[in-house]
Amino acid sequence: MADADIERKSWDQPADASFAQWLDGCVARLETRRYDWDALKFQADYDPKYRRAQMRYVGATDNGANE
């Protein structure tokens, strides 16, 4: 099978990106996240006092519990 026939996976580093550029695209940081006010919109539609937002992160963190 030729290299062109192999499908690139989402976690593969693009050939035209440096390691730092690729890593920045894979890491979610507080300063790059935005509040999602529509995630729980159904609650605000019921009563505006329940309006709230979510900021989502997927993955693991090191909270010092493994020391």
N, C-alpha and C positions, 0 to 999 in steps of 0.2 A: 504494500500500500504506500503510495507517495505521500510526502509530508503535506501537500496541498489538500489531500483527501481527508486528513485527520481534522476533526472538528476541534476548535479551540475551546477550552473550558473557561468558565467565568473567572476562575482563580488563577489562570495562567497569566504571566506577565506579558503584556503586549511588546512586540519587538521594537516599536518606536518610542517606548517609554523607559525612563531610567527607573532603577529600583525605588528611589525616593518618590517619584511621581506615581508609580504603581501602588506603593504602600499607602500614600496619602488618599488614594481612591478607595482603599479597602478599610480604612480606619474611620470610625465615627467619633468625632470629638464634640464636646459641648458647644464650642463656638461655631460649629458648622451645622448643628441641628436646629430645626425650627419647630415651633409648637404646631400641632395638628388639632385645630379647633373643630374639625368635622368628624373626628373619630368617635365622639360620644354625642353627636348633634341630636340624636333622638331624645336624649335626656333634657337638653335645653329646649327642644320643641315642646316637651311635656310641661316644663316649668323653667323659666329663665334662671331661677336661682341655682339650678343644677348645671349651668354652663361651666365647662372646664375643658382643658386641653391635655393632650398627651405628647410626650417627647419619647420616641422609640429608639431603643438600642437593642441590637441582636448580638449575642455572643457572651463571652465570659469576661469577668474582670478579676483583678487581683485585689481583694479587699483586706489582705493581710491575715486571713484565717488559716492559711497554709503554713505559717511560720512556726 
